[in-house]
Amino acid sequence: MPQYTKSAFKAEKQEHTKTHTASPEISREKEDVLVGRNAVSEALKNGRPIDTLFVARGSLKGSLGALAAKAKAAGAVIKEADPRKLDALSAGGVHQGVVAMAAAKGYVELEELFRAAEEKGEPPFFILADGLEDPHNLGAILRTAECAGAHGVILPSRRSVGLSYTVGKTSAGAVEYVPVCRVSNLAATMEELKRRGVWIYAADMDGDPWCAQDLTGPVALVIGSEGFGVSRLVKEKCDFVLSLPMKGKIQSLNASVACGVLCYEVARQRAGLSGFSPASKK
């Protein structure tokens, strides 16, 4: 499967920005921006999930360092940022060197994904998102995952979109039903999945036809980033590569579309639905 081209991803983002800038829904994303030490501290105290904590560069000491440690223990990704970025995130508010992006839903441990499969009496079916940057793609993948019967989605903590307001909205409520696990090392997590009997399939170019593999057992599908596809290291960790036929002049597919096709091949095989055969017409 051809990689998702970076130019196509940029064009898609620009078009989305032009058509949605004035939407009142977009302004609601500010509800997920927590500005200042007190706001962040109270959110953590009340158990509100924090996706990312931005701290002024060089300020991870003293009270800010302690606040960052609490956020990290609660599952947040900590990023040092230039003061200008903090100014932009806080839209002119007094941020006191810290701005947090709240998550639409809390993250879970890997074990909970396996538990979800066990409770249904089904072999594990997971989706690994290798560096997705567009929240609309992740939201669409969560929606497909829920509809196709996947037991969870795994995200890397770095260079990946998190469970933001936009992701939750785009998922059409699926974020409430699909457990999402965030891991610090995706390659190491893949090794853990293999040890537990899960076969890992990358969606990428120059692979086997998407319908030529037995996907009825424990399965994890790896969907690459919009700009670069599946990263080299992650691809090397996969057991197989699956490709979709490309018949048009554009040699790329949107990440969530490719994920949807593969998820429903898993669903078809697990339901025991046989494909149409031209021989049956004779």
N, C-alpha and C positions, 0 to 999 in steps of 0.2 A: 504494500500500500504506500503510495507516495507520501512524503512528509507534508505536514501542513505548512504552507509557505509563509514566510514572515511578512512578505508584502501583502498577501491576501488577508492576514490577521490584522495588519495595520489599517487596511482599507475598510475591513469590517468594523473595527473600533471607531474609525472616523465617521462612517455612515451612521452608526448607532448614536454617536454624540450629536450629530446634526439633527437627527430625528427625535431625540429624547431630551435635549437640553432644557426645554421649557416645561417638561412634564412635572407635575406636582409630586409624583411618586419619587423622583430622583431627590428632591429636597428632603424627603423623609429619611434618607440615608444618614443625615446629620444626627438623627436620634441615636445612632450607634457610635457616635464620636464622643468619648468622655474626656473632658478637658480639665486639667489641673489635678493636683495631688489628692485633694479631698474627694473629688468625684470618683477617681480611680480606686482610692482606698475604700470608699463606701460600697462600690460595686463588688470588689473582692470580698468584703465582709459579708455581703448579702448573697454571695454565691453566683453572681452574674458571670457567665462565661466571657472571658476576654480572649480575643483572637490574637491581637498583636499589641505590644506596648512599645511606643516610641519614646525614647529618652534622649535628652540633649547630649550630644557627643561630649564625652569626658566627664559626665555627671553621675556615673554609676558608683557613687560613694555615698556615705552617710545615709540620710533618710531616703533619698531616691534609690540608692542601692538596695536598701531593705524593702522598699516598695516593689522594685523590680524582682527581687528574690521571691516575694509572695506571689507575684503574677506568674513567674516562671513555674513555681510549685503548683499553681492552679492550671497549668497547661498552656500559658501564653508564650508566644515567641517574642523575645526581647530584641529590639533593634535600636542602635544608636543613630541619631539623626541630626542633621544640620538644623540650627534654629529656624532657618527660613522654611524648612519643611514643616516644622512644628507650627509656625505661624500660619502656613497654608492650611494645615489640617484643622486647626482650631478656628479658622475663619476670623482671625483678629481677636479671639478671646485670650484671657490671661492664662496661659498654659503652665506656668511655673516649671517649665522644662520637661513636662510629661503629657502625652496624649495617648489614649488607648482606643483601640477599635474593638467594640464589643462583638461577640459572635452571636449569630442567630440561634445557635444550638451548641451545647457542650460536646466536647470530643469524648471518645471512649477508648478503652484499652483494646489491644488486638484480641484478647481472650473473649471479649464480648461479641465480636464478629463470629468467632467459632461457636459461641454459645447460641447465637441466633440461628445458625444452621442446624445445630444439634436439637434445638427445641422443635424445629419443623421436621426433623427426621430426614434431612436432605444433605447431600454432599456439599461442602462449602463452595460458594460462588461469590468471589470478590472482584472488585474493580480497583486497579491501582492507577492513579492519575500522576503521571510523571512530569511535573512542572507546568500544570495548566495555569495560565495567567488571567484568563477572561472569566469573570464570575458568572456570566450568562452560560458559558459552556459547562462549568461545574454544576450549576443549577439544573441544566437540562440533563446532565448525566445522572444526577441524583433522582430526577423524575423517572428516567428510563430504568435506573437500577431498581426502584421501588416497583414499577410496573412489570418488569421482567423477572422479578423474584430474586434479585441479588441480595446477599446477606450483609453487605457492607461495602464501604468505599474507604480506601487508604490513601492518605495524602502525605507528601513530605512536608516538614515544617519550614523548609527554606525554599525560596524561589517558586512559590506556589500560592495561588489564591486560597484564602481560608473561608470559613463559613460566615460570610458577611451578610448584611441585609439583602443585597442584590441577589446573592446565591439563594437565600431562603425564599425570596419572592419568585425567582425564576423556576425554582423547583416545584412550584404550585402545591406546597405543603408536604412534599416528599421528605424534606429535611427533618420532619417530625417522626418519620418512620424508618429511615435508613440510617443505621449507626455509621458514624464517620470516625475513623482512627487517624490521628496525626503522628507521624514517626520522624525521628531525627535522622535516620539513615534508611532510605528506601531499599538499597541494595542488601543491607543486612537483614531487613525485614523479609525480603524475598527468600533469603537463605532459610530463615525460620519457617516460612510457609512450606518450602520444599521438605524440610525435616518433618513436617506434619502431614506430608502426603499430598500437597497441593501442586498441580501442574500449572506452569505459568506460560501464558501466551501473549506475545507482543503484537500489537496492530501496527504493521509497518510495511514498507515496500519489499519486493523480492522475496516474499514468503510463500507458504503453501496456500492453496485456495481456502477461503474462510470456512467452507463447508466440508473440507476433506479430513478434519480431525474429529476424534471422539471427545466431545465436550460434556459427557454425561457424568463424569467423575468430579473430584475436587478440582476446581478451576479458578484461576485468577487471570483476568484480562488486563493488560497494561496499555493505557492510552497515553500517547505522547503529547508534548506541548504543541501549541498552535504554530509556533515559529520554527521549531527544530525537530519535531517528532520525538521518538523515543531516544533517550540519551544512550551513548555508546556503552557505558558501564551497565546500565539497566538492561539493555538489549542482550548483552553478553550473559546476563544472569537468567534470561528466559529460556524455557525448554523448547519452544517453537515460536515461529513468526507466522502470523496469518495476514493475508492480503485480500483486498477486495478488487474486483475487475474495474478498470478505469477505461471507459470507452469514449469519453469526450476529449475536447481540446484542453480542458483544465485538469491538470494531473494532481489534484489534491482534494481532500474532503475535510469538512469541518470536524473537529475532534468529537463533538457530541453526536454527530450523525454517524460517524464510523463506529463509535461506541454502541449506538442504538442497533445497528445492523448485527454486530457481533453478539450483543446481549440476547437478541431474539433468536439467533442461531443456537445459543446455549439453551434458551427457553424451549425452542422447538424440539431439540434433541431430547431434553429431559422430559418433555410431555409425550414422547414417543410418536410425534407426528411425522409421517413420511412425506417426502417431497414428491411433486408431480413427476411422472415418468412418461415421456412421449410414447413409449411402447404400450402404455395402458390404453391408448386410443385405437390401437389396431385390433 
